[in-house]
Amino acid sequence: STMLRLILAVILGPLIGLVVLGAIDGAANMIFPPPAGVNLTDPAAIRAATAVLPFGAQVGAILAWLLGALAGAWSANLIAGRRALAGRIVSGLFLAFAAWTMATTAYPLWTRAGLVIAVLIAAVAADRASGKARN
């Protein structure tokens, strides 16, 4: 049924998006590893480490968010039968996740803005890539 596909899309879309985001972010962390000795289980240490990340690592984070949000929203639209509502819900979840990330890390302002802009670009692109939108 249509409702079942929508529910499935809203569950699987974010999971697909997070896998893509995690893979790209993981690759960026291999290229630009965190400073030696950073305790990645300590929120204060993570905030301190993100404050001094190199430019390339920050661009990698933005790229990870762009492609992760795009993969999640686009997948949701396809699973839901090209219904734009599914991708829009997933995009909203990614925006909420981006807000949480900004609140818990110390990225510079330009990187924080880039994360939000990346998710918004991904939302629009997913709508367009999924063909004629049906709400």
Backbone as numpy.savetxt, mean C-alpha at the origin, in Angstrom:
# Nx Ny Nz CAx CAy CAz Cx Cy Cz
-22.87 -15.48 -6.29 -23.70 -14.29 -6.29 -22.83 -13.03 -6.29
-23.43 -11.93 -6.63 -22.71 -10.67 -6.71 -22.20 -10.23 -5.34
-23.02 -10.38 -4.32 -22.61 -9.96 -2.97 -21.46 -10.83 -2.46
-21.51 -12.12 -2.73 -20.43 -13.01 -2.30 -19.11 -12.64 -2.98
-19.17 -12.31 -4.26 -17.97 -11.90 -4.98 -17.41 -10.59 -4.41
-18.30 -9.68 -4.05 -17.86 -8.41 -3.47 -17.16 -8.65 -2.13
-17.76 -9.49 -1.30 -17.16 -9.79 0.01 -15.80 -10.47 -0.17
-15.74 -11.44 -1.07 -14.48 -12.13 -1.35 -13.42 -11.14 -1.86
-13.84 -10.23 -2.72 -12.92 -9.23 -3.28 -12.35 -8.32 -2.19
-13.21 -7.93 -1.25 -12.77 -7.02 -0.18 -11.87 -7.73 0.82
-11.95 -9.05 0.87 -11.04 -9.83 1.73 -9.72 -10.11 1.01
-9.81 -10.58 -0.23 -8.60 -10.97 -0.96 -7.81 -9.78 -1.50
-8.49 -8.71 -1.90 -7.80 -7.54 -2.46 -6.72 -6.98 -1.54
-7.07 -6.70 -0.27 -6.03 -6.18 0.63 -4.90 -7.19 0.86
-5.23 -8.47 0.92 -4.18 -9.48 1.12 -3.21 -9.50 -0.05
-3.75 -9.46 -1.26 -2.90 -9.43 -2.46 -2.04 -8.17 -2.45
-2.67 -7.04 -2.14 -1.94 -5.78 -2.10 -0.83 -5.77 -1.07
-1.10 -6.34 0.10 -0.08 -6.38 1.15 1.08 -7.30 0.79
0.79 -8.39 0.07 1.87 -9.27 -0.38 2.78 -8.52 -1.34
2.18 -7.79 -2.30 2.97 -7.02 -3.26 3.76 -5.93 -2.54
3.09 -5.18 -1.66 3.76 -4.13 -0.90 4.92 -4.71 -0.10
4.69 -5.81 0.58 5.73 -6.43 1.39 6.91 -6.92 0.58
6.63 -7.48 -0.60 7.71 -7.98 -1.46 8.60 -6.83 -1.94
7.97 -5.75 -2.38 8.74 -4.61 -2.89 9.48 -3.91 -1.74
8.81 -3.76 -0.61 9.45 -3.14 0.54 10.61 -4.01 1.04
10.42 -5.32 1.01 11.50 -6.23 1.40 12.71 -6.10 0.49
12.44 -5.99 -0.82 13.54 -5.81 -1.77 14.25 -4.49 -1.52
13.47 -3.43 -1.25 14.08 -2.13 -0.96 14.92 -2.19 0.31
14.46 -2.95 1.30 15.23 -3.10 2.54 16.51 -3.90 2.34
16.52 -4.78 1.33 17.75 -5.50 1.03 18.76 -4.58 0.35
18.26 -3.67 -0.49 19.14 -2.72 -1.18 19.60 -1.64 -0.20
18.67 -1.16 0.63 18.95 -0.12 1.62 18.61 -0.67 3.00
19.48 -1.50 3.59 19.15 -2.11 4.89 19.06 -1.06 5.99
18.25 -1.37 7.02 18.20 -0.46 8.16 19.56 -0.39 8.84
19.81 0.67 9.59 21.10 0.79 10.28 21.37 -0.45 11.15
22.63 -0.81 11.24 23.02 -1.98 12.04 22.59 -1.81 13.49
22.10 -2.89 14.06 21.73 -2.88 15.47 20.35 -2.36 15.78
19.54 -2.03 14.76 18.19 -1.52 15.02 17.30 -2.69 15.43
16.62 -2.52 16.56 15.68 -3.53 17.04 14.35 -3.32 16.31
14.05 -4.18 15.34 12.86 -4.01 14.51 11.57 -4.38 15.24
11.65 -4.75 16.51 10.45 -5.00 17.30 10.15 -3.83 18.24
11.00 -2.83 18.24 10.85 -1.67 19.12 10.34 -0.48 18.30
9.10 -0.02 18.56 8.55 1.11 17.78 9.42 2.36 17.82
10.02 2.66 18.96 10.88 3.86 19.05 12.12 3.70 18.17
12.68 2.50 18.12 13.85 2.26 17.27 13.47 2.35 15.79
12.28 1.88 15.45 11.81 1.96 14.06 11.63 3.42 13.65
11.02 4.22 14.55 10.84 5.65 14.25 12.19 6.33 14.03
13.15 6.02 14.88 14.48 6.63 14.74 15.14 6.20 13.44
14.98 4.94 13.06 15.60 4.44 11.83 14.96 5.06 10.59
13.62 5.21 10.59 12.97 5.79 9.40 13.31 7.26 9.24
13.68 7.92 10.32 14.03 9.34 10.23 15.32 9.56 9.45
16.17 8.53 9.37 17.47 8.69 8.70 17.62 7.78 7.48
16.51 7.29 6.95 16.59 6.43 5.76 17.14 7.21 4.57
17.94 6.56 3.72 18.42 7.24 2.52 17.27 7.50 1.54
17.49 8.44 0.64 16.50 8.84 -0.35 15.95 7.64 -1.12
16.82 6.75 -1.57 16.40 5.59 -2.35 15.45 4.68 -1.58
15.67 4.54 -0.29 14.80 3.71 0.53 13.41 4.33 0.64
13.36 5.65 0.72 12.07 6.33 0.82 11.31 6.24 -0.50
12.03 6.37 -1.61 11.39 6.20 -2.92 10.89 4.76 -3.06
11.68 3.80 -2.58 11.26 2.40 -2.60 9.99 2.18 -1.81
9.86 2.84 -0.67 8.65 2.72 0.14 7.44 3.27 -0.62
7.61 4.41 -1.26 6.50 4.99 -2.03 6.12 4.08 -3.18
7.11 3.54 -3.88 6.84 2.61 -4.98 6.12 1.37 -4.48
6.53 0.85 -3.33 5.88 -0.32 -2.74 4.41 -0.03 -2.45
4.13 1.14 -1.91 2.75 1.50 -1.62 1.94 1.68 -2.90
2.53 2.31 -3.90 1.83 2.50 -5.17 1.44 1.16 -5.78
2.41 0.27 -5.93 2.15 -1.01 -6.58 1.32 -1.95 -5.71
1.50 -1.89 -4.40 0.69 -2.72 -3.51 -0.77 -2.30 -3.53
-1.02 -1.00 -3.43 -2.40 -0.50 -3.46 -3.03 -0.77 -4.82
-2.26 -0.61 -5.90 -2.78 -0.88 -7.24 -3.14 -2.36 -7.38
-2.25 -3.24 -6.97 -2.51 -4.68 -7.07 -3.74 -5.07 -6.26
-3.86 -4.52 -5.06 -5.00 -4.85 -4.21 -6.31 -4.36 -4.77
-6.37 -3.10 -5.19 -7.61 -2.54 -5.70 -7.99 -3.15 -7.04
-7.02 -3.34 -7.92 -7.29 -3.91 -9.23 -7.77 -5.36 -9.09
-7.10 -6.13 -8.24 -7.51 -7.51 -8.00 -8.93 -7.56 -7.44
-9.22 -6.68 -6.51 -10.57 -6.65 -5.92 -11.61 -6.35 -6.99
-11.32 -5.39 -7.86 -12.26 -5.08 -8.94 -12.50 -6.28 -9.83
-11.44 -7.00 -10.17 -11.58 -8.18 -11.04 -12.35 -9.30 -10.34
-12.03 -9.56 -9.08 -12.72 -10.62 -8.34 -14.20 -10.30 -8.22
-14.52 -9.03 -8.04 -15.92 -8.61 -7.88 -16.65 -8.47 -9.21
-16.03 -8.87 -10.30 -16.70 -8.76 -11.60 -16.66 -7.35 -12.15
-15.50 -6.73 -12.04 -15.27 -5.37 -12.54 -16.16 -4.33 -11.85
-16.48 -4.58 -10.60 -17.25 -3.61 -9.83 -16.28 -2.67 -9.12
-16.37 -1.40 -9.44 -15.44 -0.42 -8.89 -15.54 -0.29 -7.38
-16.69 -0.61 -6.83 -16.88 -0.48 -5.39 -15.85 -1.30 -4.61
-15.55 -2.49 -5.08 -14.59 -3.36 -4.38 -13.22 -2.69 -4.31
-12.74 -2.19 -5.43 -11.44 -1.53 -5.46 -11.43 -0.26 -4.63
-12.54 0.44 -4.60 -12.61 1.67 -3.81 -12.56 1.35 -2.32
-13.20 0.27 -1.91 -13.12 -0.14 -0.51 -11.68 -0.51 -0.15
-11.04 -1.29 -1.01 -9.65 -1.68 -0.77 -8.75 -0.44 -0.73
-8.98 0.50 -1.63 -8.19 1.74 -1.62 -8.39 2.50 -0.32
-9.62 2.52 0.18 -9.89 3.16 1.47 -9.14 2.49 2.61
-9.08 1.15 2.55 -8.32 0.42 3.57 -6.83 0.75 3.48
-6.32 0.86 2.25 -4.91 1.22 2.08 -4.64 2.65 2.57
-5.59 3.56 2.36 -5.42 4.92 2.88 -5.36 4.90 4.41
-6.23 4.09 5.02 -6.21 3.98 6.49 -4.89 3.39 6.96
-4.40 2.38 6.26 -3.13 1.76 6.60 -1.98 2.76 6.42
-2.05 3.58 5.38 -1.03 4.62 5.16 -1.05 5.63 6.30
-2.25 6.00 6.76 -2.36 6.94 7.87 -1.74 6.35 9.13
-1.99 5.06 9.37 -1.39 4.39 10.53 0.13 4.36 10.39
0.61 4.06 9.20 2.06 4.02 8.96 2.69 5.38 9.23
2.02 6.44 8.77 2.55 7.79 8.99 2.57 8.14 10.47
1.59 7.63 11.22 1.53 7.93 12.65 2.56 7.15 13.45
3.03 6.04 12.92 3.94 5.18 13.69 5.38 5.20 13.20
5.66 5.96 12.15 7.03 6.07 11.65 7.43 7.54 11.62
8.67 7.79 11.30 9.17 9.17 11.28 9.62 9.56 9.88
8.90 9.08 8.86 9.25 9.49 7.50 9.19 11.00 7.38
10.03 11.60 6.54 9.91 13.04 6.28 8.55 13.35 5.64
8.18 14.61 5.70 6.87 15.03 5.18 6.68 14.65 3.72
7.73 14.80 2.89 7.57 14.50 1.47 7.28 13.01 1.25
7.85 12.15 2.08 7.59 10.72 1.95 6.18 10.40 2.40
5.73 11.02 3.47 4.36 10.81 3.95 3.36 11.25 2.89
3.59 12.41 2.31 2.70 12.88 1.24 2.75 11.93 0.06
3.94 11.44 -0.25 4.10 10.50 -1.36 3.31 9.22 -1.16
3.26 8.72 0.08 2.49 7.51 0.37 1.01 7.72 0.07
0.47 8.85 0.52 -0.95 9.14 0.29 -1.22 9.34 -1.19
-0.38 10.11 -1.86 -0.56 10.35 -3.29 -0.45 9.04 -4.07
0.48 8.17 -3.68 0.64 6.88 -4.35 -0.63 6.04 -4.24
-1.24 6.01 -3.06 -2.47 5.23 -2.88 -3.61 5.84 -3.70
-3.69 7.16 -3.75 -4.75 7.80 -4.55 -4.56 7.55 -6.04
-3.32 7.61 -6.52 -3.04 7.30 -7.93 -3.42 5.86 -8.22
-3.07 4.96 -7.31 -3.40 3.54 -7.49 -4.91 3.33 -7.55
-5.66 4.06 -6.72 -7.12 3.93 -6.71 -7.71 4.33 -8.06
-7.27 5.45 -8.59 -7.77 5.92 -9.88 -7.35 4.96 -10.99
-6.11 4.53 -10.97 -5.61 3.61 -12.00 -6.36 2.29 -11.97
-6.67 1.78 -10.78 -7.41 0.51 -10.67 -8.81 0.67 -11.24
-9.45 1.80 -10.97 -10.77 2.06 -11.55 -10.70 2.02 -13.07
-9.73 2.71 -13.62 -9.61 2.80 -15.09 -9.18 1.47 -15.71
-8.31 0.73 -15.03 -7.80 -0.53 -15.58 -8.86 -1.63 -15.56
-9.87 -1.46 -14.75 -10.89 -2.50 -14.62 -12.02 -2.34 -15.62
-11.85 -1.46 -16.57 -12.90 -1.28 -17.58 -14.02 -0.41 -17.07
-15.16 -0.56 -17.69 -16.31 0.26 -17.32 -16.71 -0.04 -15.88
-16.67 0.99 -15.06 -16.96 0.81 -13.64 -18.45 0.60 -13.41
-18.76 -0.37 -12.57 -20.13 -0.58 -12.11 -20.10 -0.50 -10.60
-20.94 0.32 -10.04 -20.98 0.44 -8.59 -21.86 -0.57 -8.03
